[in-house]
Amino acid sequence: MGVQWAIALAVILLAGECNGPVVRNDSAGVQNVSPPAAAASPGPGATDLSHYAGKYPFDLVDGARFEDLPVVHAAIEAAVRDPQIRGWVLTEKAGPTTPIALKDGMLISWGCEAHNCGPHNWTLVMKPDASDPQLCYTDQSGIRWFAGGKLLVKRDPCPSGDSN
């Protein structure tokens, strides 16, 4: 009976690992962490991030920062596949940000590179349940919008939420 319990426990522990985060390093050495599948695609009503509206991405709300939430990371990763762009958006927190806005049913979170905001900024736009994420990214190459891991044909400037 002891061996059967040990085998059952090992199977349960191994099965649990299958749904854990996957860590990959890309060719530039940027570490990409894929959250568990459940966090990557929340169902309607499963997540409500609207309480972050009016707060900065680094502000604590109920003990958690918007910029650190796995569901926000999953939304960014779903929107854009480029590891360099994701690296800027997910790890560069030293630059200025604006408060997160809720406009026309969409959350808007804007940030930029410190001392280089004009030519280097980004905006995450998504529904409060973290669905339909789009990422607008501006650098020396111009403005690019991403959704579903693909480049969109859209040249609108990146909204900051406070004036757009």
C-alpha positions as CSV (number, residue, x, y, z in Angstrom):
1,M,0.0,0.0,0.0
2,G,2.9,2.4,0.7
3,V,4.4,2.1,-2.8
4,Q,1.0,2.8,-4.4
5,W,0.6,6.0,-2.3
6,A,4.1,7.1,-3.3
7,I,3.4,6.5,-7.0
8,A,0.0,8.3,-6.7
9,L,1.7,11.3,-5.0
10,A,4.5,11.4,-7.7
11,V,1.9,11.4,-10.5
12,I,-0.1,14.2,-8.8
13,L,3.1,16.3,-8.3
14,L,4.3,15.7,-11.9
15,A,0.8,16.6,-13.2
16,G,0.8,19.8,-11.3
17,E,4.1,20.8,-12.9
18,C,2.5,20.6,-16.4
19,N,0.4,23.7,-15.6
20,G,3.1,25.8,-14.0
21,P,5.0,28.7,-15.6
22,V,7.4,28.0,-18.5
23,V,10.6,30.0,-18.4
24,R,12.5,30.5,-21.7
25,N,15.5,32.7,-22.5
26,D,15.5,34.2,-26.0
27,S,18.5,34.8,-28.1
28,A,19.1,38.2,-26.5
29,G,19.1,36.6,-23.0
30,V,15.7,38.1,-22.1
31,Q,13.8,35.8,-19.8
32,N,10.2,35.2,-20.8
33,V,7.9,33.6,-18.3
34,S,4.7,32.1,-19.7
35,P,2.0,32.0,-17.0
36,P,-0.2,29.0,-16.4
37,A,-2.8,28.5,-19.1
38,A,-5.6,29.6,-16.8
39,A,-4.0,33.0,-16.2
40,A,-3.4,33.5,-20.0
41,S,-7.0,33.5,-21.0
42,P,-9.4,34.5,-18.3
43,G,-13.0,34.0,-19.0
44,P,-15.5,36.8,-18.9
45,G,-16.0,38.0,-15.4
46,A,-13.1,35.9,-14.1
47,T,-10.9,39.1,-13.8
48,D,-12.0,42.7,-13.2
49,L,-9.1,45.2,-13.3
50,S,-11.3,48.3,-13.5
51,H,-10.4,49.1,-9.8
52,Y,-6.9,50.0,-11.1
53,A,-8.4,52.9,-13.1
54,G,-7.0,56.2,-11.7
55,K,-4.0,54.4,-10.1
56,Y,-0.4,54.3,-11.4
57,P,0.7,50.8,-12.7
58,F,3.1,50.6,-9.7
59,D,0.5,51.5,-7.1
60,L,-0.6,48.8,-4.7
61,V,-4.3,47.9,-5.0
62,D,-5.4,45.2,-2.6
63,G,-1.7,44.3,-2.2
64,A,-0.9,43.9,-5.9
65,R,0.6,46.2,-8.5
66,F,-1.1,46.2,-11.9
67,E,2.3,45.9,-13.6
68,D,3.1,42.7,-11.7
69,L,-0.2,40.9,-12.2
70,P,0.2,37.6,-14.1
71,V,-3.0,38.4,-16.1
72,V,-1.4,41.7,-17.3
73,H,1.8,39.9,-18.3
74,A,-0.3,37.3,-20.1
75,A,-2.2,40.1,-22.0
76,I,1.1,41.7,-23.1
77,E,2.5,38.4,-24.2
78,A,-0.7,37.6,-26.1
79,A,-0.6,41.0,-27.9
80,V,3.1,41.1,-28.9
81,R,5.5,38.3,-29.6
82,D,8.7,40.4,-30.0
83,P,10.9,39.6,-27.0
84,Q,12.6,43.0,-27.1
85,I,9.4,44.9,-27.0
86,R,8.0,42.7,-24.3
87,G,11.3,43.2,-22.4
88,W,10.8,46.9,-22.4
89,V,7.2,46.8,-21.4
90,L,7.5,44.1,-18.8
91,T,10.8,45.0,-17.1
92,E,11.5,48.7,-17.6
93,K,9.8,50.4,-14.7
94,A,12.1,53.3,-14.2
95,G,10.4,55.6,-16.8
96,P,7.4,57.8,-16.3
97,T,3.9,56.4,-16.5
98,T,0.4,57.9,-16.4
99,P,-2.4,56.7,-14.2
100,I,-4.3,53.8,-15.7
101,A,-7.4,55.1,-17.5
102,L,-10.8,53.5,-18.2
103,K,-12.1,55.0,-21.4
104,D,-14.8,53.6,-23.7
105,G,-14.8,50.3,-21.8
106,M,-11.0,49.9,-22.2
107,L,-8.2,50.1,-19.7
108,I,-5.2,52.2,-21.0
109,S,-1.8,51.9,-19.3
110,W,1.0,54.1,-20.7
111,G,4.7,54.1,-20.0
112,C,8.0,55.3,-21.5
113,E,11.7,55.1,-21.3
114,A,13.2,57.5,-18.7
115,H,14.6,60.7,-20.3
116,N,13.5,59.4,-23.8
117,C,9.7,59.4,-23.7
118,G,9.0,61.2,-26.9
119,P,10.6,58.6,-29.2
120,H,10.2,55.6,-26.9
121,N,6.9,54.8,-25.3
122,W,4.2,52.1,-25.2
123,T,0.6,51.7,-24.2
124,L,-1.4,48.6,-23.2
125,V,-5.0,48.8,-24.1
126,M,-7.4,46.0,-23.0
127,K,-10.8,45.3,-21.6
128,P,-11.1,45.3,-17.8
129,D,-11.3,41.5,-17.9
130,A,-7.8,41.5,-19.6
131,S,-9.3,40.3,-22.9
132,D,-8.7,41.9,-26.3
133,P,-5.2,43.2,-25.4
134,Q,-3.5,45.5,-27.9
135,L,-0.1,47.1,-27.4
136,C,1.1,50.3,-29.1
137,Y,4.8,50.7,-29.2
138,T,6.8,53.7,-30.4
139,D,10.5,53.9,-31.1
140,Q,12.9,55.2,-33.7
141,S,11.2,52.9,-36.3
142,G,7.8,54.6,-35.7
143,I,4.5,53.6,-34.2
144,R,3.5,50.0,-34.3
145,W,0.3,48.4,-32.9
146,F,0.2,44.7,-32.0
147,A,-2.7,42.3,-31.2
148,G,-2.9,38.5,-31.1
149,G,0.9,38.4,-31.6
150,K,0.6,40.2,-35.0
151,L,1.4,43.6,-36.3
152,L,-1.7,45.6,-37.0
153,V,-2.2,48.0,-39.9
154,K,-2.9,51.0,-37.6
155,R,-0.9,54.3,-37.3
156,D,-2.8,56.0,-34.5
157,P,-0.5,57.4,-31.9
158,C,-0.2,55.5,-28.6
159,P,-2.9,56.9,-26.3
160,S,-1.8,57.9,-22.8
161,G,-5.3,57.7,-21.4
162,D,-5.2,61.2,-19.9
163,S,-5.8,63.2,-23.1
164,N,-6.9,60.7,-25.8
